[in-house]
Amino acid sequence: MKTKNIAYEDSTALLDSPQELRAKADIDGFLFFKKLLPPTPLLDLRREILLILERRGLIEPGTPLMEARVVLEKVEKLEPFEGCCLEVYQDIQRLESFHQLAHHPELLRIYKSIFETPVFPHPRNIARVMFPGANARVTPPHQDFIHIQGTEETWTAWFPLSDCPVDLGGLSMLKGSHKEGVVAVTAAEGAGGLESILCEHDYQWLIHDFEIGDVITFPSTTIHQSLPNQQGNITRLSCDFRYQSVNQPIEGKSLLPHTCGLTWDDIYEGWKNKNLQYYWRDEKLQMSAWDESIRWQKERICD
């Protein structure tokens, strides 16, 4: 596939023009917002995550914590789980600040404009701790719909918790790929375990140097992938949050904690903000059943 390093066009000026915003999204399959989020909550969360790594002896001694330099020998001995390891990921999922960030007014502003209905933030928030090293597995090209189902108009917001140049392993978008609907998949290594089969598609991969506060968002049929981390022993930290209209169906697993073996009661222990807890119970959501055939009826091999 062709790759092009471009400066994404900032769509912030369109946030108050829903029709124009949706028209741009319909063409590209994603929207980019330059420095939409203030850096303070992102850096605060970054520090909390890195303190978790430090407590587990994974941060390189004598280096500034916020540089996120890890001990490669220790990282490479970990059992991979969502880019890091299960124990680290569970500790991150317990962070109230992590889940609070998904409700940031600037993020909700995006989807109020796209949907023009009340916005429902999924509680199943995802953190990415992408360790470098020999055992690192990038997330393969995929569509989120295969993994979450519900409505194809579920949108993901992705943003790093620091500046993220291409060689740190940011997110790459396949421009226009949402127009293909749900494409064929095959098994693959990396988060999610499924890879979109792209042999018949002639779209272009776009890569971009992100700065802290930048946000890219896309519907669940846009194909995207992570890039390899090529910055020595520095770890890339980022967030994946998902949003949809309250009027669209949602599959039940999107209301559960993200694949970490914890219950919501485990996660909520010690939290101060009760409004963040079980907030979806107040919504009259339209539930949809999981359809396993959506994943595997699409599997085939390129000629």
Secondary structure, 3 states (H helix, E strand, C coil): CEEEECCCCECHHHCCCHHHHHHHHHHHCCEEECCCCCHHHHHHHHHHHHHHHHHCCCECCCCCHHHCEECHHHHCCCCCECCECHHHHHHHHCCHHHHHHCCCHHHHHHHHHHHCCCEEECCCCEEEEECCCCCCCCCCCECCHHHHCCCCCCEEEEEECCCECHHHCCEEEEECHHHHCCCCEEECCCCCCEEECCCCCCCEEEECCECCCCEEEEECCCCEEECCCCCCCECEEEEEEEEEECCCEEEHHHHCCCCCCCCHHHHHCCCCCHHHCCHHHHCCCEEECCCCHHHHCCCCCCC
